[in-house]
Amino acid sequence: MSRLVQVALRATDLDRAAAFYSELLGAEPSGRFDPPGLLFFDLEGVRLLLDGNAPSSMLYLEVPDVRRAVDALRGRAEIVSEPHAIFTHEDDALGPAGTTEWQAFVTDSEDNLLGLVGFERTAGSHRAENAAK
C-alpha cells in the first residue's frame, strides 16, 4: 500500500508562510532551506512543503474546532466560506462513524485556498461516544 509522504503548496514569502502555518498548526517548521527557498512542517509523518516554485494547490487540514480556528484567523486571512456542516458519517467510509463533518475555507498568507475540517460527534450517537473513549 502507498502512503502520502509530502504535499507542496506555493509560498512566495517564507517568513510570512512560517508565521501563518506555525500559528495555525501550533508547531514550528521542521526544516528550512534558503536557498533554494523551502520550508517544511511535519503533519504527523506527512511533510508539508512550502515552496516558491510549487503550483498553487488546495489542502484540507483537520483542526480540533473549525469555528475556533476560523475565529483565530479572522482579520489575518480571507474567510472564503464560514464553518458549515457538510455531511453526517453513518459509517467509516469517508470519516469517523457517528460524526458530522464541518468545513470552512480560508485563503492562507500565500493566496492558497485552505480547507479546515473538523469532526463533531453527532448528537445521540452511541458509536461516536464509544469511539471517543
MARDREN-678594 format. One record per atom (N, C-alpha, C, O): residue in one letter; x, y, z. Coordinates in steps of 0.2 Angstrom, whole numbers, padded with zeros to 4 digits, always signed. Atoms other than C-alpha are relative to their C-alpha. Layout:
aXYZ ...
***
This chain:
m+0004-0006+0000 m+0000+0000+0000 m+0004+0006+0000 m+0010+0006+0003 s-0004-0007+0000 s+0006+0018-0004 s-0002+0004+0006 s-0008+0003+0009 r+0001-0004-0005 r+0007+0031+0009 r+0002+0007-0002 r+0007+0008-0006 l-0001-0007+0002 l+0006+0050+0007 l+0006+0002+0004 l+0006+0001+0010 v-0007-0002-0003 v+0024+0057+0010 v+0000+0008+0001 v+0002+0010+0006 q-0001-0007+0000 q+0023+0075+0006 q-0005+0004-0005 q-0008+0001-0010 v+0005-0004+0004 v+0011+0089+0000 v+0004+0007-0001 v+0007+0009+0004 a-0003-0006+0001 a+0018+0105-0008 a-0005+0006-0001 a-0010+0005-0005 l+0004-0006+0002 l+0010+0122-0008 l+0005+0006-0002 l+0011+0006+0000 r-0004-0006+0002 r+0016+0138-0016 r+0001+0005+0006 r-0004+0006+0009 a-0001-0005-0005 a+0024+0151-0004 a+0005+0005-0003 a+0011+0003-0004 t-0005-0005+0003 t+0032+0167-0011 t+0004+0004+0006 t+0009+0007+0004 d-0004-0003-0005 d+0037+0173+0006 d+0000-0005+0006 d-0005-0006+0010 l-0001+0005-0005 l+0044+0160+0018 l-0001+0002+0007 l-0004-0001+0011 d+0001-0003-0007 d+0044+0171+0034 d-0007+0001+0001 d-0010-0001+0006 r+0007-0001-0001 r+0026+0176+0031 r-0004-0007+0001 r-0008-0008+0005 a+0003+0007+0000 a+0021+0157+0027 a+0002-0003+0007 a-0002-0007+0010 a-0002+0004-0007 a+0031+0151+0043 a-0004+0003+0005 a-0006-0001+0010 a+0004-0003-0005 a+0022+0163+0054 a-0008-0002+0000 a-0010-0004+0005 f+0007+0002+0001 f+0005+0159+0047 f-0001-0008+0002 f-0006-0009+0006 y+0001+0007-0001 y+0007+0140+0047 y+0002-0002+0007 y-0001-0007+0010 s-0002+0001-0007 s+0016+0140+0064 s-0006+0001+0005 s-0007-0003+0009 e+0006-0001-0004 e+0001+0148+0072 e-0006-0005-0001 e-0009-0007+0004 l+0006+0004+0001 l-0012+0138+0063 l+0001-0007+0003 l-0003-0010+0005 l-0002+0007-0001 l-0003+0121+0066 l+0002-0001+0008 l+0003-0006+0010 g-0002+0000-0007 g+0003+0126+0084 g+0007-0004+0000 g+0009-0007+0005 a-0007+0003+0000 a+0021+0120+0079 a+0005+0004-0005 a+0002+0007-0009 e-0005-0003+0004 e+0037+0127+0072 e+0002-0004-0006 e+0001-0010-0006 p-0002+0004+0006 p+0044+0122+0055 p+0005-0005+0002 p+0009-0004+0007 s-0004+0005-0002 s+0053+0106+0055 s+0007+0000-0004 s+0012-0003-0003 g-0006-0001+0004 g+0066+0112+0042 g-0001+0006-0005 g-0007+0008-0007 r+0000-0006+0005 r+0070+0127+0031 r+0007+0000-0004 r+0012-0001-0001 f-0005+0000+0004 f+0082+0128+0017 f+0000+0006-0005 f-0004+0006-0010 d+0001-0006+0004 d+0085+0145+0010 d+0007+0003-0001 d+0010+0005+0003 p+0003+0002+0006 p+0092+0145-0003 p-0001-0008+0000 p+0003-0011+0004 p+0004-0002+0006 p+0083+0137-0013 p-0007+0003+0002 p-0010+0006-0002 g+0006-0003-0001 g+0068+0143-0003 g-0006-0005+0002 g-0011-0005-0001 l+0004+0005-0002 l+0060+0128+0005 l-0002+0000+0008 l+0003+0001+0012 l+0002+0000-0007 l+0050+0127+0022 l-0004-0006+0001 l-0009-0008-0003 f+0003+0006-0002 f+0044+0111+0030 f-0003+0000+0006 f-0001+0003+0011 f+0004+0002-0006 f+0031+0106+0043 f-0001-0007+0000 f-0002-0010-0005 d+0002+0007-0001 d+0028+0089+0050 d-0007-0001+0002 d-0009+0002+0007 l+0007+0001-0001 l+0010+0084+0049 l-0001-0008+0002 l-0004-0011-0002 e+0001+0007-0002 e+0010+0068+0059 e+0003-0005-0005 e+0000-0010-0007 g-0003+0004+0005 g+0023+0060+0047 g-0001+0002-0007 g+0003-0001-0011 v+0001-0003+0007 v+0017+0069+0031 v+0004+0007+0000 v+0002+0011+0004 r-0003-0006+0000 r+0028+0083+0026 r-0004+0005-0004 r-0007+0004-0009 l+0003-0006+0004 l+0020+0100+0021 l+0006+0004-0002 l+0010+0007+0002 l-0005-0003+0003 l+0032+0108+0009 l-0003+0007-0002 l-0007+0007-0006 l+0002-0006+0003 l+0030+0127+0006 l+0006+0002-0004 l+0012+0003-0002 d-0005+0000+0005 d+0040+0131-0009 d-0002+0006-0005 d-0008+0005-0008 g+0002-0005+0005 g+0040+0147-0021 g-0001-0003-0007 g-0004+0001-0011 n+0001+0002+0007 n+0041+0136-0036 n-0006-0005-0001 n-0007-0008-0006 a+0006+0005+0000 a+0026+0124-0031 a-0006+0004-0004 a-0007+0010-0003 p+0006-0003+0002 p+0010+0127-0040 p-0005+0001+0005 p-0004-0002+0011 s+0005-0002-0005 s-0005+0134-0031 s-0004-0007+0001 s-0005-0010-0004 s+0003+0007-0001 s-0014+0119-0023 s-0006+0002+0005 s-0006+0007+0008 m+0005+0000-0005 m-0029+0116-0011 m+0002-0006+0005 m+0002-0011+0003 l-0001+0005-0005 l-0026+0107+0005 l-0005+0001+0005 l-0008+0006+0007 y+0005+0001-0005 y-0038+0101+0018 y+0004-0002+0007 y+0007-0007+0007 l-0003+0002-0006 l-0032+0101+0036 l-0005-0001+0006 l-0010+0003+0006 e+0004+0001-0006 e-0040+0094+0051 e+0002+0004+0006 e+0008+0004+0008 v-0001-0004-0006 v-0042+0105+0066 v-0005-0002+0005 v-0010-0005+0004 p+0005+0002-0005 p-0050+0102+0083 p-0007+0003+0000 p-0012+0000+0002 d+0006-0004+0000 d-0063+0115+0081 d+0000+0005-0006 d+0004+0010-0005 v+0000-0004+0006 v-0067+0123+0064 v-0002+0007+0002 v+0001+0012+0000 r+0002-0007-0002 r-0076+0138+0072 r+0005+0004+0003 r+0006+0010+0002 r-0006-0003-0004 r-0062+0142+0084 r+0006+0001-0005 r+0009+0007-0004 a-0006-0001+0005 a-0049+0140+0070 a-0002+0006-0004 a+0003+0010-0005 v+0002-0006+0004 v-0059+0152+0059 v+0001+0007+0004 v+0003+0012+0001 d+0000-0006-0004 d-0061+0165+0073 d+0007+0002+0001 d+0009+0008+0001 a-0007-0002-0002 a-0042+0164+0077 a+0003+0003-0007 a+0008+0007-0006 l-0003-0003+0006 l-0038+0168+0058 l-0004+0006-0002 l-0001+0009-0007 r+0003-0005+0002 r-0051+0181+0056 r+0004+0007+0001 r+0007+0008+0006 g-0004-0006+0000 g-0043+0198+0051 g+0007-0001-0002 g+0011+0003-0004 r-0007+0001+0003 r-0027+0189+0046 r+0000-0004-0006 r+0005-0005-0010 a+0001+0004+0006 a-0034+0178+0032 a-0007+0001-0003 a-0011+0003+0001 e+0006-0001+0003 e-0048+0180+0020 e-0004-0007+0001 e-0002-0012+0000 i+0005+0005-0002 i-0063+0169+0026 i-0004-0001-0007 i-0008+0003-0008 v+0003+0001+0007 v-0069+0162+0009 v-0007-0003+0002 v-0012-0002-0002 s+0006+0003-0001 s-0083+0151+0017 s+0000-0001+0008 s+0005-0005+0010 e+0001+0001-0007 e-0089+0151+0035 e-0001-0007+0002 e-0003-0011-0002 p+0001+0007-0002 p-0089+0135+0045 p-0008-0002-0001 p-0012+0001+0001 h+0007+0003+0001 h-0104+0124+0040 h+0001-0008+0000 h+0006-0011-0002 a+0000+0007+0000 a-0109+0106+0042 a-0001-0003-0007 a-0005+0000-0011 i+0001+0002+0007 i-0107+0096+0026 i-0003-0007-0001 i-0006-0009-0006 f+0001+0007+0001 f-0110+0078+0030 f+0000-0004+0007 f+0004-0002+0011 t+0000+0004-0006 t-0115+0066+0044 t+0002-0007-0002 t-0001-0010-0007 h-0003+0006+0002 h-0105+0050+0043 h-0003-0006+0004 h-0002-0006+0010 e+0003+0005-0003 e-0115+0035+0047 e+0004-0006+0001 e+0004-0010+0005 d-0005+0005-0001 d-0100+0023+0044 d+0006+0003-0001 d+0007+0009-0001 d-0006-0003+0001 d-0082+0025+0042 d+0003+0000-0007 d+0009+0001-0007 a-0002+0000+0007 a-0081+0025+0023 a+0004+0007-0001 a+0009+0007-0004 l-0003-0006+0002 l-0076+0044+0022 l+0002+0004+0007 l+0005+0010+0006 g-0002-0003-0007 g-0074+0049+0041 g-0002-0004+0005 g-0006-0009+0004 p+0002+0004-0006 p-0077+0043+0058 p-0008-0001+0001 p-0011+0004+0001 a+0007+0001+0000 a-0094+0035+0060 a-0003+0004+0006 a+0001+0004+0012 g+0003-0003-0005 g-0106+0044+0071 g+0002+0008+0001 g+0001+0011+0006 t-0002-0007+0000 t-0099+0061+0067 t-0003+0005-0005 t-0005+0002-0011 t+0002-0005+0006 t-0104+0077+0057 t+0006+0003-0002 t+0010+0006+0003 e-0006-0003+0003 e-0090+0084+0046 e-0002+0007-0001 e-0007+0009-0004 w+0000-0007+0001 w-0088+0103+0047 w+0006+0002-0004 w+0011+0000-0003 q-0006-0003+0004 q-0078+0113+0034 q-0001+0007+0000 q-0006+0010+0001 a+0000-0007+0001 a-0073+0131+0032 a+0006+0001-0005 a+0010-0003-0005 f-0005-0001+0005 f-0062+0138+0018 f+0003+0007+0001 f-0001+0012+0002 v-0003-0006-0001 v-0049+0152+0020 v+0006+0000-0005 v+0008-0005-0008 t-0006-0001+0004 t-0035+0159+0010 t+0006+0001+0004 t+0006+0006+0009 d-0006+0000-0005 d-0018+0157+0018 d+0004+0006-0002 d+0002+0010-0006 s-0005-0006+0001 s-0004+0170+0018 s+0003+0000-0007 s+0005+0006-0009 e-0003+0001+0007 e+0002+0164+0001 e-0005+0000-0005 e-0003-0002-0011 d+0005+0000+0005 d-0015+0165-0008 d-0002-0007-0002 d-0005-0008-0007 n+0002+0007+0001 n-0018+0146-0007 n-0007-0001+0003 n-0008+0002+0009 l+0007+0002-0004 l-0036+0140-0003 l+0001-0006+0004 l+0004-0011+0002 l-0001+0005-0005 l-0036+0130+0013 l-0006-0002+0003 l-0010+0003+0005 g+0006+0003-0003 g-0050+0119+0019 g+0002-0002+0007 g+0007-0006+0008 l+0000+0002-0007 l-0052+0117+0038 l-0005-0005+0001 l-0011-0003+0000 v+0004+0006-0001 v-0060+0101+0043 v+0000-0002+0007 v+0005-0003+0010 g+0001+0003-0006 g-0067+0095+0059 g-0006-0005+0001 g-0010-0004-0003 f+0005+0006-0001 f-0077+0080+0065 f-0003+0001+0007 f+0000+0001+0012 e+0003-0001-0006 e-0090+0083+0079 e-0005-0006+0001 e-0008-0008-0004 r+0004+0005-0001 r-0099+0069+0087 r-0008+0002-0001 r-0010+0007+0001 t+0007-0001+0002 t-0117+0068+0081 t-0004-0001+0006 t-0003-0006+0010 a+0004+0000-0006 a-0130+0071+0095 a-0003-0007+0000 a-0006-0010-0004 g+0004+0007-0001 g-0136+0054+0102 g+0004-0006-0003 g+0001-0011-0003 s-0003+0005+0004 s-0123+0044+0093 s+0004-0004+0005 s+0009-0002+0008 h-0003+0005-0004 h-0118+0029+0104 h+0007-0002-0002 h+0012-0002+0001 r-0007+0002+0003 r-0104+0024+0092 r+0005+0005+0001 r+0011+0004+0002 a-0005-0005-0001 a-0096+0041+0092 a+0002+0001+0007 a+0008+0002+0008 e-0002-0001-0007 e-0096+0042+0111 e+0005-0006+0002 e+0010-0005+0005 n-0004+0005-0002 n-0088+0025+0112 n+0007+0001-0004 n+0012-0001-0001 a-0006-0001+0004 a-0075+0029+0098 a+0004+0006+0003 a+0010+0006+0003 a-0004-0006-0003 a-0070+0045+0108 a+0003-0002+0006 a+0008+0001+0009 k-0003+0002-0006 k-0066+0035+0123 k+0007-0004-0001 k+0010-0006+0004 
***
